[in-house]
Amino acid sequence: VVYDVNDDMTAISSAVASLGYDLSDEECAKVYEEFKRVAAKKPIGIKEIDAIVASTALQGPQTYKIESYVINTGNIINATANIMIDKNGETLSGISSGDGPIDAAFNAIEEVVGSYYELDDFQIRAVTEGKEAVGNAIVKLRYEGRLYSGSGISTDIIGAAIRAYIAAINKIVYEGN
């Protein structure tokens, strides 16, 4: 079964239930919002819906939310990132450079939140196949001796990585660190 941007919340909730998830109304709304974002780019299948549930509904409260990002990279320039993040209704921005586009993005996020986190693990994998595959990024941050993980999905792997990093930071903030 393939789902697209025209599917309503009932159809997506049924798909989520068929995967064995029992989500609250609030979690279903988060899943549907993320579904609409991903489905605006391409029709998606059940694998992508499963990844959406993992990256949205199974996360903690969101102190930080990505508003926008611009990444500049190439083989003859240093990678730079300009990140805009919403923190409880206030827009914060950070600009940084790095060894590559993802390093630059992570540095810019740390500039915005005002803390440094040790990157313990970073993985990207394709959820689906083809040129317009949905990528799933997993980020594990070590902070004060504890490990916090975040997951993000997007057809843009840098966007997936940014979402995963912010999800991990939100867990750190939620636990009072």
VENCORHU-V428331 format. One line per field, one symbol per residue. phi: phi as a letter, one per 30 degrees, with the letter a starting at -180 (. if undefined). psi: psi as a letter, one per 30 degrees, with the letter a starting at -180 (. if undefined). burial: 1 if it has 9 or more other C-alpha atoms within 8 Angstrom, else 0. A space follows every 50 residues. Layout:
# VENCORHU-V428331
phi: ???
psi: ???
burial: ???
This chain:
# VENCORHU-V428331
phi: .ccbeddcdddddddddddjdccdedddddddddedddddcadbcddddd ddedcbdccddcdcbdcaabccaldbbddbbbccbcbhjcdcbbbacada dddddddddddddibcbdddabbbbddbcjdcddccccbbccbhiccbcb bbbadcdddddddddddddddddedic
psi: kkkaffkleeeeeeeeeffgkjlleeeeeeeeeeeeeeffelklaeeeee eeeefefglakjekkkelkkkkllfglkklkjkkkkjhfkkklkkllafa eeeeeeeeeeeefglkkkjekkkklkelllehkkkkkkkjkkkhflkkll kkklfjfeeeeeeeeeeeeeeeeegg.
burial: 00111000100110111000000000111111011101110011111111 11111110100011110010101000011111111110000111111101 11111111111100000011010101110000111111111110001111 111110101111111111111111000
